Amino acid sequence: MHVVWTGPSDQRRNTPCRVRSGTLCRWAFVATVVFFGQPESFSQQQAAQPLSQNQASTLSPEQRAALEQLLVGWEARNAKVTTWSCTFYKWEYNAWSPADSSGERLAFSESTGEIKYAAPDKGLFRVKSSKQWNPEKRTYDTRPSNSGEHWVCNGTSIYEFRHSDRQLRETKLPPEMRGRAISEGPLPFVFGAKADTLKKRYSMRIITPSSVTDQIWLEALPKFQVDAANFSKVELILRATDLMPFAIQVFKPGGQDRDVYQFDPRTSLIDRGLDLIRDFSKPLTPLGYTFIEEQAPGN
């Protein structure tokens, strides 16, 4: 399976065996623990730190109506999903990314993992395998299995494995974030997206290429500093048949570094296959790790 991610001004060819700049060869995801690290509700921060409104795209009445129809339909679809699990793939592009013989930028690192979600506020994100570019050997080195991102949110706490520090950290969520920590976190594109929230926080437009008929592509620019601190732009692909997320590309502040995620539809399980106790319970502290309990800022 391979999918090519192309923008309106960046039409690329299919490349089944290699990960290229702007290219997806798998189905991926979006959430890292930093996206859940905002202790204040969004409504408090958005009023305090708005960005310049000249970022907003000028949409025609027809474009605005199509976007409104999509967002309302997307919200209705999300409301029906109680649990979801899927395999994800991730590619990271940065200043250290290699290039092929033609100068095409390749991924600096590639990862595979799993994502699990239970409405409204339980989630799991785990990188199970990854490899990273070694510039000296000019090849990709497999990284240790216990070195990737791994977090669990049970609705009241977030448990994060910090492998470099050999720590398992529990951050207790403040009461105002419980019950909505994921759907109203700083990046609500996958977990429980709501039309009003998206329109308030992002300048959005549909950017589906004319040649694509089975997907819907969206671009979102942050309106407020609380979101702009995490990313400068997000491009999202939804499946046209059921409005489930297919892929997402997150551009870091500055617009050069980016993470690409894709979700494998062959492993997608909706409203089945999850054990709410087992999958979202407090993880066991690995041997040699220190367990650290802390309160979220403002808690």
Backbone as CSV, one residue per row, in Angstrom:
resi,resn,N_x,N_y,N_z,CA_x,CA_y,CA_z,C_x,C_y,C_z
1,MET,0.833,-1.194,0.000,0.000,0.000,0.000,0.866,1.241,0.000
2,HIS,0.502,2.226,-0.802,1.203,3.489,-0.753,0.256,4.615,-1.125
3,VAL,0.438,5.732,-0.497,-0.372,6.911,-0.747,0.567,8.070,-0.922
4,VAL,0.298,8.924,-1.875,1.158,10.078,-2.083,0.476,11.318,-1.541
5,TRP,1.170,12.018,-0.659,0.674,13.270,-0.091,1.148,14.408,-0.970
6,THR,0.230,15.067,-1.620,0.589,16.182,-2.484,-0.253,17.373,-2.141
7,GLY,0.333,18.523,-2.176,-0.404,19.752,-1.949,-0.848,20.339,-3.266
8,PRO,-1.685,21.393,-3.224,-2.183,21.997,-4.444,-1.066,22.443,-5.377
9,SER,0.080,22.847,-4.826,1.185,23.302,-5.658,2.362,22.346,-5.600
10,ASP,2.111,21.108,-5.147,3.209,20.165,-4.937,2.779,18.771,-5.373
11,GLN,2.509,18.600,-6.655,2.057,17.317,-7.166,3.255,16.402,-7.351
12,ARG,3.250,15.251,-6.651,4.376,14.325,-6.706,3.925,12.979,-7.251
13,ARG,4.884,12.177,-7.668,4.587,10.870,-8.223,4.532,9.833,-7.108
14,ASN,3.839,8.719,-7.397,3.792,7.604,-6.457,5.180,7.016,-6.266
15,THR,5.519,6.695,-5.017,6.812,6.098,-4.705,6.577,4.975,-3.716
16,PRO,6.355,3.739,-4.162,5.908,2.674,-3.276,6.926,2.217,-2.259
17,CYS,8.224,2.412,-2.481,9.222,1.792,-1.615,10.022,2.785,-0.796
18,ARG,9.796,4.088,-0.963,10.631,5.046,-0.285,9.772,6.140,0.316
19,VAL,10.249,6.703,1.401,9.540,7.786,2.063,10.133,9.096,1.596
20,ARG,9.372,9.875,0.856,9.866,11.119,0.314,9.210,12.303,1.011
21,SER,9.803,13.468,0.827,9.194,14.678,1.362,7.813,14.841,0.768
22,GLY,6.797,14.961,1.637,5.427,15.104,1.179,4.776,13.793,0.802
23,THR,5.429,12.652,1.022,4.883,11.376,0.588,4.508,10.508,1.778
24,LEU,3.320,9.889,1.726,2.894,8.920,2.728,2.896,7.544,2.108
25,CYS,3.519,6.578,2.744,3.462,5.180,2.309,2.693,4.340,3.304
26,ARG,2.105,4.938,4.311,1.350,4.197,5.318,0.326,5.122,5.974
27,TRP,-0.462,4.624,6.919,-1.538,5.387,7.584,-1.082,5.766,8.976
28,ALA,-1.169,7.054,9.388,-0.478,7.483,10.602,-1.275,8.328,11.561
29,PHE,-0.618,8.976,12.501,-1.340,9.694,13.545,-0.658,10.921,14.048
30,VAL,-1.225,11.510,15.076,-0.937,12.872,15.450,-0.594,13.212,16.853
31,ALA,-0.856,12.422,17.761,-0.808,12.895,19.128,0.499,12.574,19.789
32,THR,1.104,13.577,20.398,2.232,13.368,21.294,1.854,13.996,22.610
33,VAL,2.546,13.623,23.645,2.104,14.050,24.971,2.136,15.554,25.138
34,VAL,2.954,16.256,24.352,2.985,17.712,24.470,1.646,18.323,24.113
35,PHE,0.862,17.651,23.252,-0.430,18.189,22.864,-1.420,18.181,24.020
36,PHE,-1.139,17.411,25.046,-2.050,17.342,26.182,-1.498,18.105,27.383
37,GLY,-0.475,18.918,27.175,0.190,19.560,28.285,-0.322,20.936,28.633
38,GLN,-1.484,21.331,28.120,-2.002,22.667,28.390,-2.925,22.629,29.599
39,PRO,-2.564,23.220,30.721,-3.360,23.119,31.927,-4.597,23.989,31.912
40,GLU,-4.569,25.074,31.140,-5.707,25.971,31.135,-6.676,25.551,30.050
41,SER,-7.955,25.878,30.237,-8.908,25.626,29.177,-8.582,26.534,28.006
42,PHE,-8.945,26.104,26.797,-8.562,26.885,25.634,-9.213,28.256,25.648
43,SER,-10.446,28.346,26.100,-11.147,29.626,26.058,-10.423,30.708,26.844
44,GLN,-9.703,30.333,27.907,-8.958,31.317,28.680,-7.764,31.830,27.898
45,GLN,-7.068,30.934,27.219,-5.844,31.330,26.540,-6.117,32.012,25.212
46,GLN,-7.177,31.610,24.495,-7.384,32.170,23.177,-7.693,33.656,23.260
47,ALA,-8.372,34.093,24.308,-8.689,35.511,24.432,-7.450,36.329,24.754
48,ALA,-6.485,35.684,25.402,-5.314,36.425,25.847,-4.250,36.548,24.775
49,GLN,-4.160,35.570,23.873,-3.037,35.541,22.935,-3.481,35.256,21.504
50,PRO,-4.327,36.103,20.903,-4.704,35.891,19.508,-3.566,36.283,18.582
51,LEU,-3.473,35.595,17.448,-2.507,35.960,16.434,-3.129,36.960,15.476
52,SER,-2.288,37.494,14.626,-2.785,38.429,13.622,-3.823,37.734,12.756
53,GLN,-4.923,38.394,12.503,-6.009,37.797,11.747,-5.731,37.755,10.250
54,ASN,-4.599,38.312,9.802,-4.318,38.255,8.374,-3.951,36.854,7.915
55,GLN,-3.876,35.884,8.847,-3.633,34.498,8.463,-4.871,33.856,7.851
56,ALA,-6.016,34.380,8.183,-7.255,33.742,7.765,-7.356,33.693,6.237
57,SER,-7.737,32.550,5.708,-7.920,32.412,4.272,-9.235,33.055,3.868
58,THR,-9.246,33.703,2.725,-10.465,34.291,2.203,-11.196,33.231,1.399
59,LEU,-12.341,32.816,1.882,-13.118,31.774,1.231,-14.313,32.378,0.518
60,SER,-14.656,31.814,-0.615,-15.872,32.229,-1.318,-17.075,31.682,-0.558
61,PRO,-18.275,32.211,-0.807,-19.463,31.665,-0.133,-19.627,30.164,-0.373
62,GLU,-19.297,29.697,-1.570,-19.415,28.273,-1.871,-18.401,27.453,-1.073
63,GLN,-17.167,27.967,-0.972,-16.136,27.267,-0.194,-16.485,27.244,1.286
64,ARG,-17.020,28.344,1.776,-17.382,28.411,3.189,-18.524,27.444,3.505
65,ALA,-19.497,27.344,2.589,-20.622,26.433,2.798,-20.153,24.979,2.771
66,ALA,-19.216,24.659,1.857,-18.697,23.289,1.775,-17.925,22.935,3.033
67,LEU,-17.134,23.888,3.555,-16.382,23.648,4.782,-17.323,23.447,5.961
68,GLU,-18.350,24.270,6.064,-19.318,24.153,7.159,-20.011,22.793,7.114
69,GLN,-20.415,22.370,5.937,-21.079,21.075,5.793,-20.152,19.939,6.208
70,LEU,-18.883,20.035,5.824,-17.915,19.005,6.184,-17.695,18.959,7.692
71,LEU,-17.495,20.110,8.325,-17.210,20.135,9.756,-18.386,19.612,10.575
72,VAL,-19.595,19.962,10.168,-20.781,19.474,10.883,-20.903,17.956,10.714
73,GLY,-20.680,17.468,9.507,-20.738,16.027,9.279,-19.653,15.286,10.021
74,TRP,-18.482,15.889,10.084,-17.351,15.287,10.787,-17.640,15.195,12.280
75,GLU,-18.201,16.256,12.842,-18.549,16.235,14.262,-19.585,15.153,14.553
76,ALA,-20.589,15.044,13.679,-21.619,14.027,13.880,-21.022,12.624,13.815
77,ARG,-20.071,12.425,12.902,-19.414,11.121,12.796,-18.605,10.829,14.055
78,ASN,-17.853,11.811,14.539,-17.038,11.621,15.735,-17.899,11.276,16.951
79,ALA,-19.067,11.889,17.023,-19.943,11.668,18.178,-20.410,10.220,18.264
80,LYS,-20.385,9.507,17.157,-20.847,8.123,17.134,-19.739,7.127,17.485
81,VAL,-18.493,7.592,17.497,-17.366,6.700,17.765,-17.112,6.652,19.276
82,THR,-17.257,5.488,19.864,-16.998,5.342,21.302,-15.597,4.809,21.575
83,THR,-15.100,3.904,20.711,-13.723,3.424,20.846,-13.118,3.268,19.452
84,TRP,-11.798,3.384,19.415,-11.085,3.230,18.145,-9.656,2.795,18.442
85,SER,-9.158,1.886,17.651,-7.747,1.499,17.737,-7.210,1.299,16.330
86,CYS,-5.908,1.546,16.179,-5.326,1.475,14.847,-3.804,1.451,14.939
87,THR,-3.176,0.831,13.946,-1.731,0.926,13.788,-1.396,2.246,13.100
88,PHE,-0.360,2.932,13.561,0.050,4.168,12.896,1.498,4.063,12.445
89,TYR,1.823,4.908,11.489,3.182,5.053,10.985,3.536,6.532,11.032
90,LYS,4.774,6.811,11.327,5.196,8.195,11.477,6.533,8.408,10.771
91,TRP,6.635,9.567,10.089,7.889,9.994,9.491,8.221,11.386,10.006
92,GLU,9.446,11.586,10.401,9.889,12.870,10.928,10.906,13.490,9.964
93,TYR,10.647,14.742,9.581,11.533,15.474,8.686,12.092,16.684,9.431
94,ASN,13.405,16.872,9.363,14.016,18.016,10.030,15.301,18.402,9.298
95,ALA,16.089,19.276,9.917,17.298,19.777,9.261,18.334,18.685,9.025
96,TRP,18.224,17.559,9.740,19.184,16.462,9.595,18.692,15.383,8.634
97,SER,17.546,15.605,7.999,17.020,14.612,7.066,17.958,14.450,5.873
98,PRO,18.168,13.221,5.430,19.024,12.999,4.261,18.273,13.322,2.975
99,ALA,18.986,13.284,1.880,18.387,13.479,0.563,18.872,12.378,-0.361
100,ASP,18.056,12.019,-1.337,18.472,11.000,-2.291,19.310,11.637,-3.400
101,SER,19.651,10.868,-4.423,20.544,11.345,-5.475,19.957,12.497,-6.278
102,SER,18.634,12.629,-6.263,17.993,13.715,-7.002,17.770,14.954,-6.140
103,GLY,18.183,14.867,-4.868,17.986,15.993,-3.967,16.683,15.955,-3.210
104,GLU,15.872,14.907,-3.410,14.597,14.763,-2.720,14.843,14.496,-1.239
105,ARG,14.151,15.240,-0.391,14.333,15.111,1.044,13.650,13.853,1.569
106,LEU,14.364,13.049,2.324,13.834,11.831,2.915,13.605,12.018,4.409
107,ALA,12.956,11.060,5.024,12.665,11.148,6.450,13.932,10.959,7.274
108,PHE,14.036,11.717,8.377,15.131,11.529,9.318,14.899,10.286,10.164
109,SER,13.627,10.042,10.510,13.294,8.838,11.274,11.946,8.311,10.828
110,GLU,11.755,7.008,11.026,10.516,6.332,10.682,10.099,5.467,11.871
111,SER,8.793,5.485,12.173,8.307,4.749,13.343,7.013,4.023,13.015
112,THR,6.754,2.982,13.798,5.498,2.239,13.738,4.981,2.073,15.157
113,GLY,3.669,2.178,15.325,3.128,2.033,16.672,1.636,1.803,16.674
114,GLU,1.023,2.031,17.832,-0.405,1.811,17.986,-1.048,3.001,18.675
115,ILE,-2.308,3.241,18.311,-3.102,4.299,18.913,-4.427,3.698,19.363
116,LYS,-4.873,4.078,20.560,-6.153,3.601,21.071,-6.900,4.784,21.686
117,TYR,-8.218,4.766,21.553,-9.038,5.881,22.041,-10.364,5.354,22.553
118,ALA,-10.827,5.903,23.676,-12.162,5.641,24.192,-12.771,6.974,24.596
119,ALA,-13.915,7.294,24.041,-14.567,8.575,24.321,-14.950,8.669,25.795
120,PRO,-14.848,9.868,26.398,-14.379,11.087,25.746,-12.915,11.427,26.019
121,ASP,-12.236,10.680,26.888,-10.963,11.211,27.392,-9.900,10.157,27.674
122,LYS,-10.031,8.986,27.086,-9.015,7.959,27.306,-8.236,7.748,26.007
123,GLY,-6.930,7.626,26.135,-6.124,7.443,24.943,-4.816,6.747,25.249
124,LEU,-4.257,6.130,24.232,-2.944,5.494,24.333,-2.201,5.736,23.035
125,PHE,-0.933,6.098,23.151,-0.056,6.299,21.999,1.260,5.620,22.317
126,ARG,1.687,4.703,21.431,2.911,3.962,21.717,3.676,3.671,20.438
127,VAL,4.918,4.108,20.382,5.821,3.747,19.302,6.437,2.397,19.644
128,LYS,6.258,1.420,18.771,6.728,0.066,19.046,8.040,-0.256,18.350
129,SER,8.311,0.399,17.230,9.583,0.196,16.534,9.931,1.456,15.758
130,SER,11.216,1.733,15.607,11.629,2.929,14.884,13.056,2.771,14.382
131,LYS,13.389,3.563,13.395,14.762,3.628,12.900,15.092,5.080,12.568
132,GLN,16.362,5.415,12.670,16.813,6.802,12.531,18.031,6.865,11.625
133,TRP,18.115,7.930,10.848,19.194,8.100,9.890,20.531,8.292,10.606
134,ASN,21.533,7.539,10.167,22.887,7.672,10.675,23.738,8.311,9.573
135,PRO,24.097,9.588,9.704,24.808,10.275,8.621,26.206,9.726,8.373
136,GLU,26.829,9.139,9.390,28.173,8.594,9.204,28.143,7.310,8.375
137,LYS,27.171,6.453,8.664,27.068,5.194,7.923,26.197,5.314,6.673
138,ARG,25.492,6.464,6.543,24.606,6.717,5.410,23.555,5.617,5.292
139,THR,22.971,5.272,6.428,21.908,4.282,6.445,21.045,4.511,7.668
140,TYR,19.931,3.783,7.781,19.044,3.897,8.925,19.406,2.848,9.972
141,ASP,19.557,3.293,11.226,19.836,2.397,12.334,18.545,2.103,13.094
142,THR,18.334,0.855,13.424,17.186,0.485,14.250,17.409,0.970,15.673
143,ARG,16.406,1.616,16.227,16.518,2.131,17.576,15.995,1.093,18.568
144,PRO,16.448,1.151,19.839,15.953,0.212,20.847,14.433,0.277,20.967
145,SER,13.819,-0.862,21.233,12.356,-0.939,21.274,11.750,-0.103,22.387
146,ASN,12.522,0.188,23.423,11.989,0.949,24.559,12.403,2.419,24.509
147,SER,12.643,2.945,23.310,13.107,4.333,23.210,12.067,5.268,22.620
148,GLY,10.928,4.739,22.166,9.938,5.566,21.485,8.932,6.200,22.416
149,GLU,8.155,7.145,21.875,7.101,7.810,22.643,6.085,6.785,23.140
150,HIS,5.634,6.974,24.363,4.645,6.069,24.938,3.918,6.805,26.053
151,TRP,2.623,7.009,25.874,1.837,7.624,26.941,0.456,6.988,27.003
152,VAL,-0.157,7.082,28.170,-1.505,6.574,28.402,-2.275,7.638,29.168
153,CYS,-3.503,7.934,28.735,-4.379,8.855,29.471,-5.631,8.094,29.873
154,ASN,-5.918,8.049,31.184,-7.104,7.341,31.665,-8.240,8.286,32.034
155,GLY,-8.102,9.563,31.676,-9.148,10.545,31.955,-8.854,11.415,33.151
156,THR,-8.071,10.907,34.096,-7.716,11.694,35.280,-6.216,11.950,35.371
157,SER,-5.416,11.105,34.710,-3.956,11.263,34.712,-3.395,10.902,33.350
158,ILE,-2.227,11.464,33.057,-1.455,11.070,31.889,-0.188,10.397,32.383
159,TYR,0.072,9.196,31.904,1.279,8.449,32.258,2.220,8.496,31.052
160,GLU,3.397,9.037,31.263,4.363,9.207,30.179,5.663,8.484,30.512
161,PHE,6.110,7.650,29.590,7.403,6.997,29.722,8.483,7.923,29.160
162,ARG,9.444,8.279,29.984,10.587,9.064,29.537,11.810,8.153,29.575
163,HIS,12.014,7.478,28.471,13.021,6.424,28.442,14.437,6.946,28.646
164,SER,14.733,8.141,28.125,16.087,8.669,28.274,16.435,8.938,29.735
165,ASP,15.414,9.252,30.542,15.616,9.490,31.967,15.283,8.265,32.813
166,ARG,14.815,7.204,32.149,14.390,5.986,32.847,13.353,6.329,33.915
167,GLN,12.297,7.020,33.465,11.234,7.455,34.353,9.868,7.096,33.767
168,LEU,8.917,6.835,34.665,7.503,6.788,34.333,6.845,7.902,35.136
169,ARG,6.283,8.887,34.442,5.719,10.052,35.115,4.198,10.047,35.027
170,GLU,3.553,10.267,36.156,2.115,10.450,36.195,1.827,11.930,36.425
171,THR,1.105,12.535,35.490,0.673,13.922,35.648,-0.828,13.929,35.847
172,LYS,-1.268,14.352,37.013,-2.699,14.389,37.311,-3.328,15.595,36.624
173,LEU,-4.417,15.366,35.932,-5.088,16.435,35.218,-5.913,17.285,36.172
174,PRO,-5.956,18.591,35.948,-6.822,19.442,36.770,-8.278,19.102,36.509
175,PRO,-9.141,19.365,37.473,-10.550,18.973,37.335,-11.207,19.480,36.056
176,GLU,-10.858,20.685,35.613,-11.521,21.242,34.434,-11.134,20.527,33.137
177,MET,-10.053,19.736,33.162,-9.647,19.002,31.972,-10.152,17.566,31.973
178,ARG,-10.638,17.099,33.093,-11.099,15.717,33.162,-12.423,15.574,32.407
179,GLY,-12.531,14.490,31.669,-13.720,14.283,30.860,-13.624,14.896,29.485
180,ARG,-12.614,15.737,29.235,-12.464,16.361,27.929,-11.003,16.633,27.592
181,ALA,-10.096,15.946,28.248,-8.672,16.226,28.087,-8.186,15.978,26.671
182,ILE,-8.802,15.041,25.963,-8.357,14.732,24.614,-9.129,15.541,23.590
183,SER,-10.463,15.509,23.653,-11.254,16.172,22.623,-11.079,17.680,22.620
184,GLU,-10.678,18.277,23.753,-10.467,19.713,23.794,-9.003,20.054,24.064
185,GLY,-8.124,19.127,23.796,-6.700,19.401,23.904,-6.248,20.321,22.794
186,PRO,-4.970,20.661,22.779,-4.474,21.596,21.785,-4.528,21.110,20.343
187,LEU,-4.793,19.830,20.101,-4.890,19.347,18.731,-6.073,18.393,18.606
188,PRO,-7.303,18.909,18.404,-8.498,18.074,18.454,-8.885,17.449,17.126
189,PHE,-7.946,17.339,16.173,-8.323,16.900,14.849,-8.719,15.438,14.774
190,VAL,-8.231,14.617,15.676,-8.557,13.203,15.628,-9.536,12.823,16.728
191,PHE,-9.337,13.347,17.928,-10.161,12.952,19.062,-11.335,13.898,19.229
192,GLY,-12.508,13.503,18.800,-13.724,14.232,19.106,-13.779,15.642,18.579
193,ALA,-13.376,15.855,17.327,-13.388,17.205,16.763,-14.797,17.785,16.750
194,LYS,-14.934,19.042,17.182,-16.211,19.742,17.191,-16.122,20.944,16.263
195,ALA,-17.157,21.146,15.475,-17.130,22.168,14.435,-16.864,23.553,15.013
196,ASP,-17.576,23.935,16.070,-17.410,25.276,16.632,-15.995,25.482,17.162
197,THR,-15.449,24.462,17.831,-14.093,24.569,18.367,-13.075,24.748,17.251
198,LEU,-13.222,23.959,16.195,-12.280,24.048,15.077,-12.345,25.419,14.413
199,LYS,-13.547,25.939,14.210,-13.686,27.241,13.537,-13.148,28.373,14.395
200,LYS,-13.283,28.267,15.704,-12.776,29.310,16.591,-11.251,29.314,16.638
201,ARG,-10.654,28.138,16.572,-9.215,28.030,16.808,-8.368,28.059,15.546
202,TYR,-8.973,27.712,14.392,-8.162,27.565,13.188,-8.803,28.237,11.975
203,SER,-7.960,28.767,11.102,-8.386,29.180,9.771,-8.291,27.943,8.901
204,MET,-9.421,27.476,8.397,-9.464,26.200,7.705,-9.962,26.362,6.277
205,ARG,-9.509,25.464,5.424,-10.014,25.407,4.061,-9.835,23.999,3.522
206,ILE,-10.688,23.621,2.585,-10.594,22.330,1.914,-9.596,22.459,0.769
207,ILE,-8.625,21.543,0.704,-7.571,21.628,-0.306,-7.465,20.321,-1.103
208,THR,-8.550,19.576,-1.212,-8.517,18.300,-1.921,-8.131,18.508,-3.383
209,PRO,-7.085,17.828,-3.864,-6.737,17.922,-5.284,-7.881,17.422,-6.159
210,SER,-8.036,17.986,-7.317,-9.138,17.620,-8.203,-9.075,16.158,-8.636
211,SER,-7.880,15.576,-8.604,-7.729,14.184,-9.032,-8.082,13.179,-7.940
212,VAL,-8.304,13.642,-6.719,-8.595,12.758,-5.587,-10.100,12.721,-5.354
213,THR,-10.680,11.527,-5.359,-12.125,11.380,-5.209,-12.536,10.611,-3.966
214,ASP,-11.605,9.877,-3.344,-11.956,9.045,-2.202,-11.460,9.608,-0.876
215,GLN,-10.959,10.835,-0.886,-10.461,11.485,0.321,-10.882,12.952,0.333
216,ILE,-10.852,13.523,1.542,-11.083,14.966,1.714,-9.871,15.528,2.440
217,TRP,-9.256,16.548,1.870,-8.052,17.140,2.435,-8.384,18.493,3.059
218,LEU,-7.877,18.723,4.245,-8.113,19.972,4.976,-6.791,20.619,5.363
219,GLU,-6.757,21.924,5.354,-5.615,22.683,5.866,-6.105,23.534,7.029
220,ALA,-5.333,23.572,8.104,-5.697,24.357,9.279,-4.504,25.183,9.736
221,LEU,-4.721,26.500,9.899,-3.705,27.400,10.433,-4.169,27.893,11.796
222,PRO,-3.306,27.896,12.794,-3.719,28.330,14.135,-4.036,29.818,14.175
223,LYS,-5.076,30.165,14.917,-5.446,31.565,15.116,-4.845,32.147,16.399
224,PHE,-4.413,31.266,17.309,-4.000,31.725,18.619,-2.647,31.141,19.006
225,GLN,-1.957,31.861,19.857,-0.594,31.508,20.220,-0.501,30.150,20.894
226,VAL,-1.519,29.770,21.660,-1.486,28.494,22.368,-1.331,27.338,21.389
227,ASP,-1.890,27.439,20.187,-1.741,26.413,19.175,-0.506,26.651,18.317
228,ALA,-0.220,27.921,17.997,0.940,28.241,17.161,2.249,27.844,17.834
229,ALA,2.255,27.729,19.158,3.461,27.290,19.861,3.787,25.835,19.544
230,ASN,2.782,25.053,19.110,2.982,23.639,18.806,3.151,23.363,17.318
231,PHE,2.503,24.148,16.470,2.594,23.900,15.034,2.204,25.161,14.268
232,SER,2.739,25.275,13.045,2.422,26.417,12.196,1.317,26.096,11.199
233,LYS,1.151,24.821,10.888,0.109,24.404,9.952,-0.132,22.916,10.117
234,VAL,-1.376,22.504,9.883,-1.726,21.087,9.880,-2.469,20.789,8.584
235,GLU,-2.093,19.691,7.941,-2.824,19.188,6.787,-3.373,17.819,7.148
236,LEU,-4.658,17.639,6.930,-5.360,16.434,7.374,-6.070,15.794,6.194
237,ILE,-5.995,14.475,6.118,-6.727,13.713,5.104,-7.768,12.853,5.805
238,LEU,-9.040,13.005,5.390,-10.132,12.172,5.873,-10.575,11.233,4.766
239,ARG,-11.028,10.052,5.153,-11.613,9.145,4.176,-13.002,9.662,3.823
240,ALA,-13.303,9.776,2.550,-14.586,10.334,2.124,-15.752,9.434,2.499
241,THR,-15.510,8.135,2.594,-16.601,7.196,2.856,-17.156,7.307,4.264
242,ASP,-16.291,7.563,5.259,-16.763,7.562,6.643,-16.200,8.712,7.485
243,LEU,-15.436,9.617,6.866,-14.853,10.787,7.547,-13.940,10.404,8.700
244,MET,-13.371,9.214,8.661,-12.362,8.831,9.648,-11.003,9.352,9.182
245,PRO,-10.132,9.749,10.112,-8.820,10.288,9.719,-7.973,9.237,9.023
246,PHE,-7.356,9.627,7.929,-6.460,8.751,7.192,-4.999,9.143,7.404
247,ALA,-4.724,10.436,7.425,-3.339,10.879,7.598,-3.330,12.325,8.051
248,ILE,-2.219,12.739,8.622,-2.070,14.108,9.078,-0.601,14.507,8.983
249,GLN,-0.376,15.749,8.591,0.964,16.292,8.471,1.026,17.553,9.340
250,VAL,1.922,17.546,10.311,2.026,18.633,11.273,3.331,19.389,11.024
251,PHE,3.226,20.645,10.630,4.395,21.486,10.413,4.743,22.184,11.724
252,LYS,5.981,22.047,12.148,6.425,22.659,13.393,6.513,24.179,13.236
253,PRO,6.572,24.936,14.330,6.753,26.387,14.228,7.977,26.711,13.373
254,GLY,7.809,27.631,12.462,8.869,27.952,11.512,8.596,27.370,10.137
255,GLY,7.803,26.274,10.088,7.333,25.740,8.823,8.267,24.809,8.094
256,GLN,9.459,24.505,8.633,10.410,23.640,7.936,10.321,22.194,8.434
257,ASP,10.486,21.987,9.736,10.390,20.643,10.305,8.929,20.208,10.330
258,ARG,8.709,18.917,10.127,7.330,18.423,10.123,7.295,16.942,10.480
259,ASP,6.172,16.533,11.000,5.906,15.129,11.294,4.726,14.686,10.437
260,VAL,4.844,13.520,9.849,3.789,12.953,9.017,3.316,11.663,9.667
261,TYR,2.000,11.544,9.828,1.413,10.350,10.427,0.413,9.753,9.445
262,GLN,0.334,8.440,9.440,-0.665,7.755,8.623,-1.230,6.593,9.422
263,PHE,-2.538,6.354,9.284,-3.206,5.264,9.990,-3.559,4.160,9.010
264,ASP,-3.261,2.932,9.369,-3.480,1.789,8.490,-4.939,1.339,8.590
265,PRO,-5.737,1.528,7.543,-7.159,1.152,7.628,-7.369,-0.340,7.799
266,ARG,-6.359,-1.140,7.445,-6.502,-2.595,7.607,-6.521,-3.004,9.068
267,THR,-6.012,-2.148,9.956,-5.970,-2.472,11.390,-6.966,-1.630,12.193
268,SER,-7.751,-0.813,11.512,-8.671,0.096,12.197,-9.862,-0.668,12.766
269,LEU,-10.061,-0.531,14.071,-11.193,-1.162,14.754,-12.035,-0.075,15.409
270,ILE,-13.277,0.072,15.006,-14.176,1.092,15.526,-15.235,0.420,16.396
271,ASP,-15.326,0.868,17.652,-16.326,0.382,18.604,-16.231,-1.123,18.855
272,ARG,-15.013,-1.644,18.810,-14.801,-3.056,19.150,-13.311,-3.287,19.401
273,GLY,-13.035,-4.338,20.169,-11.667,-4.788,20.317,-10.869,-4.166,21.451
274,LEU,-11.472,-3.238,22.235,-10.722,-2.614,23.318,-11.232,-3.092,24.674
275,ASP,-10.314,-3.220,25.615,-10.632,-3.499,27.004,-10.367,-2.214,27.781
276,LEU,-11.417,-1.536,28.234,-11.268,-0.213,28.833,-10.451,-0.238,30.117
277,ILE,-10.436,-1.359,30.808,-9.639,-1.458,32.038,-8.188,-1.774,31.699
278,ARG,-7.982,-2.788,30.883,-6.623,-3.209,30.558,-5.874,-2.160,29.738
279,ASP,-6.515,-1.607,28.714,-5.805,-0.751,27.760,-5.477,0.624,28.321
280,PHE,-6.226,1.106,29.317,-6.010,2.462,29.799,-5.696,2.528,31.292
281,SER,-5.290,1.413,31.860,-4.950,1.395,33.282,-3.559,1.968,33.507
282,LYS,-3.228,2.227,34.753,-1.908,2.729,35.107,-0.844,1.717,34.702
283,PRO,0.154,2.113,33.909,1.176,1.156,33.470,2.061,0.716,34.640
284,LEU,2.632,-0.454,34.502,3.614,-0.921,35.477,4.934,-0.185,35.250
285,THR,5.606,0.162,36.342,6.907,0.820,36.239,7.954,-0.204,35.844
286,PRO,8.637,-0.020,34.701,9.640,-1.003,34.263,10.787,-1.122,35.262
287,LEU,11.429,-2.269,35.266,12.571,-2.503,36.128,13.666,-1.481,35.818
288,GLY,14.167,-0.828,36.864,15.218,0.164,36.696,14.712,1.573,36.452
289,TYR,13.381,1.737,36.352,12.786,3.057,36.148,12.318,3.625,37.482
290,THR,12.222,4.932,37.558,11.687,5.618,38.735,10.293,6.146,38.418
291,PHE,9.347,5.903,39.316,7.992,6.439,39.143,7.914,7.809,39.801
292,ILE,7.431,8.796,39.068,7.341,10.162,39.574,5.905,10.650,39.397
293,GLU,5.318,11.136,40.479,3.966,11.665,40.445,4.010,13.170,40.538
294,GLU,3.309,13.859,39.670,3.308,15.315,39.690,1.938,15.840,39.304
295,GLN,1.668,17.052,39.703,0.433,17.731,39.380,0.642,18.540,38.101
296,ALA,-0.383,18.627,37.284,-0.317,19.501,36.119,-0.240,20.946,36.605
297,PRO,0.450,21.825,35.891,0.496,23.240,36.282,-0.896,23.801,36.441
298,GLY,-1.114,24.506,37.518,-2.413,25.092,37.786,-3.366,24.161,38.484
299,ASN,-2.914,22.941,38.748,-3.783,21.949,39.405,-3.798,22.206,40.911
